[in-house]
């Protein structure tokens, strides 16, 4: 079950990174309105929108993550907001593909929209609920990764767990080995695919935290695979 | 420099030869033996990682005089009232019980590099195949005219954890209303570059509550200091008018103290003060000098393995080492310890050795929920540990981010102390 879920996740991630450029183009708001029904169980938009299980999505573009007044967010999403995560076409796109790409501990329990066109359509629909849609660029050429850096073959790299164990010692200066969170998130008991996902999101600076961007930024694809292989071996 | 007894390991070729050398079997006894001197961020981490990762194949002895080790990092937060001193104390029980480290509470007083033994104040002699020295800092004699360690009860340095921090805090609490707290800041290089300025912030925080008309005077031999823009912005915002800093342009490098009279003389002009925190120039912990592995004030090391450049059987970690770009910090020592632990295991048990990676982050607290950080990653080059990439908090950050940064520092404290002591 988990294996099936994570395999499709990895496939989706690869798809996302391969198609990142097309997702930056604005989609069809009419189609997006229909697709938004999937989101509407938890999120409302429009003049009467209020917070349900999820916050309302009016004026989402340019908004700091976890910043809707009176909505109780997960600690993880609050951290991401404080670290500087801003909702833009570039960050919403991976988030609605798989929320955990950007925020490991988010409460948003959403299977994700795997088709980049679907995502573009939903984002185009949300864009109509912004105060000034014209100010939101149809594409953000400077913000979009110009190069595809994560290919399926990178995800298929078999990690060297012994090397991963050495590399993990660097994580354990801050992240406790027993999984306790005293102010820095736990990284134990983490499915390896999520681990790879998160590290590449930091490496590509989609996730905002500066320490993690620095740590992940100098890890090669092999090293990320090695760490994932090691983390798979520990409880 | 004493180079006569062992060949000087100064080139990358020699360093590589050490790494690729066949397994060194300890002659005449069973398991290879590692002695670690100093149970702080470098030594405790190294002892734990060697014991843990060698699964009992290496005999590890840790020599540390204190039964309860008070971390120097976070001691400023204790002075500011954000941490209890007891919470900064750690013991070595888990290293002994769970990892099989032989913990000896004694002072190391000599190293015989030919016989490969460490002698202890209590009279014991410990043989080693590899020696790890992680003694932290000592103070340079006569660095601040008028001050020596005999004056530390009157004018505390509070730059080693525990009792000195408690003394300084008690003195601040006993200051007369509107009194003056002075700090004589150290010249580079020294332990914890933002440390003196975080301390100023914490002293100001404490005084704002108990003695709001008090003054703080920093006498500083340096032109600038770590995270200066962040600290100065914070001091202006939280403690406007309380803190004055006298840099070298105004005589900050020409300072003398008189502990008996509680006076500080700055470029000949004498000030009466109520508390005087003297942080003198620093050098490697004395055992490095005794071992004859220092060059000037510090012990130079080969970056890839943290081996002394004077003796391949000795590794030097943390503040005492002269390694290049890394700041002298607990985080750095912990990072270096893992590289050294891997190199030691590789040499003694033939375990795999990977390329060294180093990193550091220093968090500082400026006021309640106002935390900042600076950090960098490093790699080993032939010449030095060289900075690869880094970041620093920005001025003008919003309150939520500063609070998150402070909370992250609490997480780091919990993480690193569990990484050191198990």
Interface residues (C-beta under 8 A of the other chain):
Chain A: X78 X79 X81 X82 X83 X84 X162 X163 X165 X166 X167 X169 X170 X172 X173 X174 X175 X176 X177 X178 X180 X181 X182 X183 X184 X210 X211 X213 X214 X215 X217 X218
Chain B: X49 X53 X331 X334 X335 X338 X342 X352 X354 X357 X359 X361 X373 X375 X376 X377 X388 X389 X390 X391 X400 X401 X403 X404 X407 X408 X409 X410 X411 X412 X413 X414 X415 X416 X418 X419
